[in-house]
């Protein structure tokens, strides 16, 4: 009986599950943080003038591009399976 149990393959792949769970948490939270930073930079751009306004707007634009590219990459990976 012991030989039968040790020779069987596991039903659930815990290593793969934990890898997917960790990546989902890291990238899911990362996209939210980047989007929040972009919104905060855009809100600060209304208070500044000149160079600081341009820096805030360019930072907000960069954050928006990062979020859009992350969503596009996720859709690309989802549709090419």
C-alpha atoms as one frame of an Amber mdcrd trajectory, in Angstrom:
protein
   0.000   0.000   0.000   2.854   2.389   0.810   4.466   1.819  -2.578   1.214
   2.620  -4.322   0.852   5.949  -2.502   4.434   7.099  -3.040   4.346   6.290
  -6.756   1.214   8.314  -7.462   1.394  11.796  -8.903  -0.013  14.730  -6.944
  -3.461  15.897  -7.933  -2.758  19.593  -7.424   0.396  21.456  -8.459   1.060
  23.638  -5.407   4.294  25.096  -6.748   2.603  26.338  -9.915  -0.358  27.646
  -7.934   1.834  29.610  -5.537   3.853  31.051  -8.437   0.712  32.286 -10.184
  -0.730  33.621  -6.925   2.465  35.523  -6.095   2.746  37.063  -9.555  -0.921
  38.053  -9.521  -0.534  39.772  -6.162   2.668  41.583  -7.102   1.530  42.783
 -10.509  -2.055  43.442  -9.415  -0.905  45.648  -6.554   1.843  47.170  -8.704
  -0.587  48.347 -11.375  -2.810  49.923  -8.716   0.142  51.724  -7.113   1.372
  53.053 -10.465  -2.117  54.239 -11.417  -2.562  55.943  -8.025   0.805  57.660
  -8.409  -0.193  58.893 -11.859  -3.469  60.283 -10.552  -1.684  62.032  -7.686
   0.883  63.549 -10.064  -1.858  64.771 -12.362  -3.713  66.339  -9.430  -0.509
  68.099  -8.321   0.041  69.526 -11.796  -2.853  71.942 -11.307  -1.057  73.537
  -8.340   2.297  74.025 -10.065   3.499  76.324 -12.832   6.336  76.058 -15.325
   8.842  73.248 -14.935   7.143  71.572 -11.996   3.869  71.391 -13.906   5.590
  69.840 -16.916   7.374  67.330 -14.674   4.121  66.360 -12.945   2.282  65.967
 -16.250   5.063  63.908 -17.810   5.204  61.656 -14.735   1.436  61.183 -14.872
   1.652  60.372 -18.580   4.417  57.844 -17.962   2.355  56.158 -15.238  -0.634
  56.007 -17.570   1.488  54.423 -20.315   2.789  51.812 -17.875  -0.752  50.884
 -16.821  -2.017  50.736 -20.418   0.919  48.555 -21.467   0.365  46.192 -18.511
  -3.311  45.801 -19.418  -2.464  45.286 -23.105   0.157  42.656 -22.220  -2.345
  40.846 -19.996  -4.937  40.805 -22.758  -2.318  39.623 -25.268  -1.299  36.726
 -23.024  -4.913  35.837 -22.323  -5.946  35.763 -25.975  -2.894  33.810 -27.223
  -3.458  30.750 -25.070
